[in-house]
Amino acid sequence: MDEREAYNRKRLIEKNRAFIVPFKQLYIPYLFIDFTEYRYQTKGRTAQTLQPFAQVLVIAHLLNTNNQYTIEDIPLKEIANQFQVNTINVSRAVENLVELELIEIEQRGRYKMFQFKFDRKTLWEKGLENNIFINPIAKEYFVADNFNWNLPLLKAGDTALTEYTNINPSDQMAFATDNQTFNLIKKNNQPNTFNEFGGEYLFQIWKYDPSFINRISQSAYDKVDPISLFLTYKDDQDERVQMELEHLIN
């Protein structure tokens, strides 16, 4: 951008003088209008997959079929309040969505907002086609014996799949949580309580807090949301599971 042009615009704004710069800015102070073209500045790289919280935003949008809430056309700070996260997390996620060319940014006054470029069905299909969705699971641990936990956990894995589909119940209970919550649970148990081999309970440590989406979408109450669950099984080779997953998504 020409520095002299930017300087002149700044002087006009300071003097409350209306002006228009084609394709860049419209400023009419007495009508409280200030529309500015906004482009997120990336770091010279192109993202290939969704970052964890960016995926949360996409899934929340996909599940909002009844328009009970919105993350479009509202300030990023309001999105942060909805999910109870820091605005920095939202800004980084939005930058990731821009790099993947999934959203358009608009500056309204001093607020930045965005809209998805595609309808929900197209957004989902493009995401699968371009393989941008990540598997939410970062790591898994098992518990062989009784253990103590007093924090709410969401059903996941086969336990959740059983409730969403016609898959037969599993003897093993599976739960999903984020790393921070899992560390709190470990503090209340013996070091050897958790292992990576097998046990009555399975703990999935997710790359994002599985309760994020449930907080606003109310798509599930005691289990993980159906889209995240699908993504944990997407590469499963069991034909029976894949058939049920197709029913789940439909």
N, C-alpha and C positions, 0 to 999 in steps of 0.2 A: 504494500500500500504506500502511496506517495506521502512522505512525511509532511510536506507543506500542506497537502490537502487535509490531512488529519489535524494539523495545527489550526487551519482556518475553521474547520468544523468545531473544534474545541472553543475557539473565540466566539463563534456564533451562538453556541450553547450557553456560554457564560453571559452573553448579552440577551438571552432569551429570544433570539431571532430564528424564525422558521426557515427550513431549507430542505432540499431533497437532493440526494446523490443517487442517480439511477443504479438499481441493483445492489445498493449498499445501505443507504440509510434514509429514513423519513423522520424529520423532527418538526413537530408542531406543538410548542409548549402550551399555548393557550387552550388546546384541545387535549392536553396530557397524552400526546402520541409520540412515541419514540420507538420506531421499529428499526432494528439493526440486523443486517446479515451477520450470522454467526457461524463460524466453522471451528470445530474442535481441532486443536493442534496436536497431532500425533507425534510420536518419537521416531518417525522414519521407518516404522515397521508395520507390517500388515498382520493382523491377528488371524489365526487359523481356526481357533475354537473359542467357545465362550469361557470367560472367567467365571468362577463360582457364583459371585453375586449377580453378574450379568445374566447367568442362567436362571437365577431366582426371578429376576424381573421378567424374563421371557415367559417362564412357566406361569407366573402369576397372571400375566396378560392372557396367555392361552386359556387359562381356567376361568377367566372373567367373562363367561358366555352370557350371563344374565345382567351384566353391567352393574353389579352391586358395588363396585369400587372402580377406581381408575388410577393408572400411573402415567397416563398420557395427559398432555396439556395442563400439567400442574408443576409448580416450582420443584426443583430437585430436593429442596429442604423438606417439602411436604412428603415426598417419597421416603426420605430418611425417617421422618416421624412415623409413617405407617409401619415401616419394618423395624423401627427402634434400632437404627444403626447410625453410624457417623456419616455426615454428608460426603466425606472423602470417599467412603466406600461406594456411594451412589455415583459420584463423579467419575471414578475409575471404571465402574461398570458401564456408564454411559459412553465413555471414550471407547471402550471395547466394542460396544454395539455399533458405534459410528464406524470403527475400523472394519467391522464385518458387514457394513452397509445395510444394516437392518432398520435403522431409525434416521429421522431427520431432526436436526436441532433448530429451534426457533428462539430468538431473544425477544422478550417482551419487557420493555423497560429494563429493570435490573435483574429480571428473572430469566433463567434458562429453562426451557421445556422441550419435550420431544414427542414425536409421534412415530409409530411403527409404519414402515413403508408398505406393508402387505396386510391383507386380511389374515385372520388367525389360521385358517386352513392352509393358505399359501405359505405363511411363516413357518408352520410346523413342517410342511413338506420340503421346503427349501432347506430348513435346518437339518433334516434327516439326509437329504440328498447331498448336501455339502459337508456332512459329518461334523457339524460344529458343536453338537451337544456332547458334554462330558459325562462320564460315569460318576455319579455323586460319591461313590464309595472310595475312600482313601486307604482304609485299612480295616481288617476284621480281627476281632478277638473272641475267644470262647471262654465260658465259665463252666467248670465241671461240677463244682459244689455250690452250696448255698452262699449267697453273698448279700451285702447290705447296700441298698440304695434308696434314697428318699426324694429323688427328683423325678418329675414326670418324663416318661420316655415314649416315643412313638413306635408303634409296631412297624416292622419293615420285613424285607425278604419274604420267605414263604408264608410267614405269619400274616403279613398284610395281603399278599397275593391271594391267599385263601379267602379272605373277606371280600376282595374285589372280583374274584373269578370263581370258576368251578373246580379249581385245583384242590386236590385232597389235602386235608390238614397235615402239617408236619409235627412230629413229636418235639422238635426243637423250637423254642421261642426266639424270635429275632427282633432286635430293637435297633433304631438308628439314633444317633446323637452326633453332636459336633465335638471337636477335640477338646474344647474348653470344659464342656460338661463332663466328658469322659474322664478328664483329669481329676475333677472333683469327686467322681465316683471312686476312682482308684485310691484316693486319699482315705476313704472310709473302709478300705479292705486291705487284706494282706497282699504283699507284693506278688506272691505266687498264685493269687486268685485267678488271674487272666492268663490265657495261653493262646497259641496260634494253631492248635492241633484239633481240638474238639471238645464238646461239652454240651450240657443241657440248654445253655443259653448262648446266643450269638449276638455280639455287639458290632454293628457297622459304624465306623467312624467316618462321617461324611465331610466333604470338602466345603460344604456350607451347612448352616444350621437348618435341619429339616423342618423345624417349626416356623421358619420365616414365612413360608408360603401359607401355612395353615392360619397364621395370625390374621391375614386379611382375606383370604379366599374362602375359608370355611369349607374347603373341598373335602376335608376329612378332619375328624376330631381326635381320635386316638391312634391314628396311623398316618404314614407319610402320604403325600399327595400322589395321585395316580400316574402323573407324567414322570415325576422323579423315580417312582417305582419302576415304571417301564424302562427308563434309562439304565437302571441297575441290572436289568435282565436282557437288554437289547442284543447282546452278543451271545446269549445262552444258546447252546446247540440243541437243546431238547425241543423236539417238534411239538410236543404237547404244550410246553410252556409258551412257545411262539404263537401257537393257535390261540391260547388264552390271552396273550398280550394283545393280539390283534382285536379281540373282542373288547378288551379293556380300553384301548384307544378309541375304537369306534363308539 
